[in-house]
Amino acid sequence: MSLSEQKTELKKMNVPFFKASISEEEEQACTNVLRSGWLTTGKETHEFEKEFAQKINSPFALAVNSNTSGMILAMEALGVKPGKAVITTPYTFVSTAASARHLGADVYFADIEKENYSIDPEKIEEILKSPHGKNVAAIVPVHIAGNVCNMKHIMELAEKYNVKVIEDCAHSFPSKTSLGFAGTIGDAGVFSFYATKTITCGEGGMVCVKDKKTAERILQMRLHGMNRDAWDRYTSNKASWEYDIVASGFKSNLPDILSAIARVQLKKADILDAKRKVHVKKYNDAFSKMDFVKIPPTSEGDACHLYILRLDLLKLKCTRNEFASMLQEMGIGISVHFIPLFHFSYWKKLYPDFTKEKFPEAEKKFQESISIPLWPDMTEEMTKYVIQAVKEIGEKYHA
Ligand SMILES: *Cc1c(COP(=O)(O)O)cnc(C)c1O
């Protein structure tokens, strides 16, 4: 049956993949900053850092203009440089790995676990034990969809092999585990406030670290390698033109306009989280009764940033792409998280033996996964419609 013959009994409805929850409160906070005359990093950003640190119990939180900037800064401060390498997963957004390349370091990839999307600690140890394991400066686990990796095992490896751990927390605010919040377990945790993330200010990020020296290095490298930040120069009585440059730094600070929005979002984080979980429960209840899909792996306390539906392709006569196109034809926004990095020409060219055959779990999950709409203000009709659409397609194409 061709896709165009697909007839639906459902009344068509548009369900966007994502829509940020922004209210008048964010508008007002932003307007206040615009009217204040101070638009870049200042009071709002400093308050946001304090509030964020408090929220997840982190000793230091440093606001940056993206998770990507934060990842580069965290890696730089923790010793990632030419001749060194990081270990991460091919199942991530490209910036996780590209950040190491920006610093002239190499990336060693470890496959994900069989049962979930998390980097496999056994595979990490295989690399650490190998001859090039001695080059590794840091392990970079990615908590896909908010589902926290096996941090207990990863921290044991870090200690055993004397390497740092930098958590990619782009999906995992606020994910809570028995070891503490995601982002406070490793040496650093890097969050994202990009437009589609669990809290957002359009673009933004936060680097959380345990150690004061690391925090100080990031603080300087965040702003041109300057020994005093712009707010300090603006407010201090000391001549504002005086500063020293102590390194060739970056320009990664978060402006107050965005921090003001982020502070309102932070206040709402638990409400937004609870709203997403209501939808997740509805999806889980419905999909666990359908034999052609698997519900995503979650642990108690996970933030549920994405709902990644896994198709059981043995039970279906269509591919993931066909299934996804049918959902789109029915007005449902979808995405695929992620295209594993070994599919990209840059990475294939850089590391010729970085192939899908070497990462069977990542490749399998990629072929089976579709992210379906999950955002706080989805209506009950929307989740019902998505469930019905999945059911209808799955039944029509059942093997
Ligand atoms: C979104 C995302 C990033 C990048 O975040 P930015 O804030 O856009 O730089 C990094 N890692 C993962 C896993 C992501 O999903």
The ligand as an ORCA input file, in Angstrom:
! r2SCAN-3c Opt
* xyz 0 1
  C      20.526     20.411     22.185
  C      21.679     19.558     22.502
  C      22.973     20.067     22.614
  C      23.321     21.465     22.201
  O      22.684     22.429     22.927
  P      22.847     23.968     22.501
  O      22.377     24.721     23.699
  O      21.972     24.173     21.301
  O      24.273     24.220     22.196
  C      23.977     19.226     23.072
  N      23.745     17.955     23.365
  C      22.521     17.401     23.226
  C      22.333     15.962     23.606
  C      21.451     18.174     22.764
  O      20.262     17.620     22.587
*
